[in-house]
Amino acid sequence: MTARDVYNLHLVSDSSGETVTNVARACLVQYENVEVTEHFWWLVRTTGQMNRVIEGIRSSPGLVVFTLLDKATRDLLEQACRDIRVPYVSAIDPVMQAFSRFFHQQAMSEVGKQHVLDDDYFRRIDAMHFALQHDDGQSMATMAEADVILVGVSRTSKTPTSMYLANRGLKVGNIPLVPGIKVPEELMAATKPLFVGLTREPKSLSDIRQSRLTIMKDERASSYADVDAVREEIAEARRLFVKHNWPVIDVTRRSIEEAAATIIQFYNQRQTATPS
């Protein structure tokens, strides 16, 4: 296998394509020196739409991964793949079959059911609005209404982590730690939110800040990206975290998803331990 190996990957869905894309990409990261051209086919629900997908596959043959619940369009795709002689696989069949055996009943096969406008959907929308309104220390008067408050120095991924958690239904605010500016004591005494400290290795953080200054074409002499100043900033932040006994996450080598998953674990453990 060489660095020039290029493959076509067709991702077909009768809904938003989120599931099949996430499954495919979670698997793709395990393969090195493989270049993939992804072809996205979303909201495929009619024979006419499926015929266009099939023509696309015929023009650029490659592996087909799909999430399709309608039998007619699925049968059409599978037969076409056999005719074209390309491999195909359902991303959810093994899990659905396991559920059916476990629950002793068949799935409803209702297209788009995971995207219905139910209470959970509106809870996520509310959480997104909250995160936007309470980003970067905004709306401090209502910050204590959050489920989670992320605290950290600049460029520790507070905003993207907040938005990811909001998409999971948690109301999240985040507060930047700025040298010389204290977080209000009355907020830190709030009992409803789970406070989580975010930190990063000084050299890594210094490099990120320097890149940001370069992109912004900010040539002013500043301690913002100076590694010694950054080291002291992080040390001061850690002292604050220890003082309040907040859980701390080092985001240096963690993706947003990994950091968020850890925060959700902290939150769930806290909810379980707190009497209702």
C-alpha positions in Angstrom: 0.0 0.0 0.0 1.4 3.4 -1.0 0.7 7.0 0.0 -1.1 7.4 -3.3 -3.8 4.8 -2.8 -7.2 6.6 -3.3 -10.6 5.0 -2.8 -14.1 6.1 -3.4 -16.5 5.9 -0.4 -20.2 6.4 -0.9 -22.2 7.3 2.3 -25.9 6.8 1.7 -28.7 7.8 4.1 -32.4 8.3 4.1 -32.0 11.0 6.8 -29.4 13.6 7.7 -26.4 11.3 7.1 -25.0 12.0 10.6 -25.0 8.4 11.7 -23.3 6.9 8.7 -20.8 9.7 8.5 -19.8 9.3 12.1 -19.5 5.5 11.9 -17.4 5.7 8.7 -15.0 8.4 10.0 -14.6 6.6 13.3 -13.3 3.6 11.3 -11.3 5.6 8.8 -9.0 7.1 11.3 -7.6 3.6 12.0 -6.1 3.4 8.5 -2.9 5.1 7.5 -1.7 6.1 4.0 -5.3 5.7 2.6 -6.8 8.6 0.8 -10.6 8.5 0.5 -12.9 10.6 -1.7 -16.2 10.7 0.1 -19.5 10.9 -1.8 -22.4 12.0 0.3 -26.0 11.0 -0.5 -28.5 12.3 2.0 -32.3 12.2 2.3 -32.5 9.4 -0.2 -36.2 8.3 0.1 -37.5 7.7 -3.4 -36.7 5.5 -6.3 -35.7 8.4 -8.4 -33.3 9.7 -5.8 -31.8 6.2 -5.4 -31.3 5.9 -9.2 -29.2 9.1 -9.1 -27.2 7.6 -6.2 -26.6 4.5 -8.3 -25.4 6.5 -11.3 -23.0 8.2 -9.0 -21.7 4.9 -7.7 -21.4 3.6 -11.2 -19.4 6.6 -12.2 -17.0 6.4 -9.2 -17.1 2.8 -8.0 -16.2 2.2 -4.3 -17.4 0.9 -1.0 -21.0 1.8 -0.2 -21.9 2.3 3.4 -25.6 3.0 4.1 -28.3 3.6 6.7 -31.6 2.9 4.9 -34.8 1.7 6.5 -37.1 1.6 3.5 -37.0 -1.9 2.0 -37.7 -0.8 -1.6 -34.9 1.8 -1.8 -32.6 -0.5 0.1 -33.2 -3.5 -2.2 -32.7 -1.2 -5.2 -29.3 -0.1 -3.9 -28.1 -3.6 -2.9 -29.0 -5.1 -6.3 -27.2 -2.2 -8.1 -24.1 -2.8 -5.9 -24.1 -6.5 -6.9 -24.5 -5.6 -10.6 -21.7 -3.0 -10.4 -19.7 -5.4 -8.3 -18.9 -3.0 -5.5 -18.9 -3.9 -1.8 -21.7 -2.6 0.4 -22.6 -2.7 4.1 -25.3 -1.3 6.4 -23.9 0.7 9.2 -26.7 -0.1 11.7 -27.9 -3.6 10.7 -25.8 -5.6 13.3 -27.0 -3.3 16.2 -30.6 -3.3 15.0 -30.6 -7.1 14.8 -29.0 -7.4 18.3 -31.7 -5.0 19.7 -34.5 -7.0 18.0 -33.2 -10.3 19.5 -32.8 -8.6 22.9 -36.2 -6.9 22.9 -38.0 -9.8 21.2 -39.6 -7.5 18.6 -38.8 -5.9 15.3 -37.9 -2.3 14.8 -40.5 0.1 13.3 -38.3 1.1 10.4 -39.6 4.7 10.6 -37.3 7.0 8.6 -36.0 10.0 10.4 -37.4 9.0 13.8 -34.3 10.0 15.6 -34.9 13.6 14.4 -38.5 14.1 15.6 -39.3 17.4 17.3 -39.7 15.9 20.8 -38.8 17.3 24.3 -35.2 16.1 23.9 -34.9 18.1 20.7 -36.1 21.3 22.2 -33.9 20.7 25.3 -30.9 20.6 23.0 -32.0 23.8 21.2 -32.4 25.6 24.6 -29.0 24.4 25.6 -27.4 25.7 22.4 -29.0 29.1 23.1 -27.8 29.1 26.6 -24.2 28.2 25.6 -24.2 31.1 23.0 -25.5 33.6 25.6 -23.0 32.5 28.2 -19.9 32.1 26.1 -16.6 33.7 27.2 -18.0 35.1 30.5 -21.1 36.7 29.0 -24.4 37.0 31.0 -22.7 36.4 34.3 -25.9 37.3 36.1 -27.5 34.1 34.9 -24.4 31.9 34.6 -25.3 30.0 37.8 -28.3 28.5 36.0 -25.9 26.4 34.0 -25.6 22.6 34.4 -21.8 22.9 33.7 -19.4 25.8 33.9 -16.0 25.4 32.1 -13.2 27.6 33.5 -9.8 28.0 32.0 -7.2 30.4 30.5 -7.5 31.6 26.9 -7.3 28.9 24.2 -8.2 25.8 26.2 -11.1 24.9 24.0 -13.8 26.2 26.3 -16.1 27.4 23.5 -16.1 24.4 21.2 -16.4 22.1 24.2 -19.4 24.1 25.5 -21.1 23.9 22.1 -20.5 20.1 21.9 -22.0 19.6 25.3 -24.9 21.8 24.5 -25.7 19.6 21.5 -25.9 16.8 24.1 -28.5 18.8 26.0 -26.4 20.3 28.8 -26.7 24.0 29.6 -23.0 25.1 29.6 -21.4 28.4 30.3 -17.6 29.1 30.2 -15.5 31.7 31.9 -12.0 32.8 30.8 -9.3 33.2 33.4 -7.6 36.6 32.7 -4.6 37.7 34.7 -5.6 40.3 37.2 -9.4 39.7 36.8 -11.1 37.6 39.4 -14.1 35.3 38.9 -16.9 36.6 41.2 -16.8 34.7 44.5 -20.6 34.5 44.6 -20.6 32.6 41.3 -18.0 30.2 42.4 -20.1 29.5 45.5 -23.1 28.4 43.3 -24.1 24.8 44.0 -26.2 24.0 40.9 -23.4 24.0 38.2 -20.6 21.5 37.9 -17.4 23.5 37.6 -14.7 21.9 35.5 -11.2 23.4 35.0 -9.6 23.1 31.6 -5.9 23.3 31.2 -3.1 22.7 28.6 0.6 22.2 28.6 2.4 25.6 28.6 4.5 25.0 25.4 1.5 23.8 23.5 -0.6 26.7 24.7 2.1 29.2 23.9 2.4 27.8 20.3 -1.4 28.0 19.8 -1.5 31.6 21.0 1.4 32.6 18.9 -0.3 31.1 15.8 -3.4 33.1 16.7 -1.4 36.3 16.9 0.2 35.6 13.6 -3.2 34.9 11.9 -4.6 38.1 13.4 -1.4 39.9 12.3 -0.9 41.3 15.8 2.7 42.2 16.1 2.5 43.9 19.5 4.9 42.8 22.2 2.8 40.8 24.6 3.0 38.2 27.4 0.0 36.5 25.8 2.1 33.9 24.0 5.3 34.1 26.1 5.9 30.6 27.4 7.0 31.8 30.9 4.0 34.0 31.3 1.7 31.2 30.0 3.3 28.8 32.5 2.5 31.2 35.3 -1.1 31.6 34.0 -1.7 27.9 34.0 -0.2 27.5 37.4 -2.5 30.2 38.8 -5.4 28.5 37.2 -4.5 25.2 38.7 -4.3 26.8 42.1 -7.8 28.1 41.7 -9.0 24.6 40.6 -7.4 23.0 43.6 -8.8 25.6 46.0 -12.4 24.8 44.9 -11.8 21.1 44.4 -13.0 21.2 40.8 -12.2 18.3 38.4 -9.5 19.2 35.9 -9.1 18.1 32.3 -5.9 18.6 30.4 -6.9 19.1 26.8 -3.4 19.0 25.3 -3.8 15.7 23.6 -7.6 15.3 23.9 -10.1 15.9 21.1 -13.2 18.0 21.9 -15.3 14.8 21.9 -13.0 13.1 24.4 -13.0 16.1 26.7 -16.7 16.4 26.5 -17.2 12.7 27.2 -15.1 13.0 30.4 -17.2 16.0 31.5 -20.4 14.1 30.9 -19.1 11.3 33.1 -18.3 13.9 35.8 -21.7 15.3 35.5 -23.5 12.0 35.6 -21.5 10.8 38.6 -22.4 14.1 40.4 -26.1 13.7 39.5 -26.1 10.1 40.8 -24.4 11.1 44.0 -26.7 14.1 44.7 -30.0 13.2 46.3 -33.0 14.3 44.3 
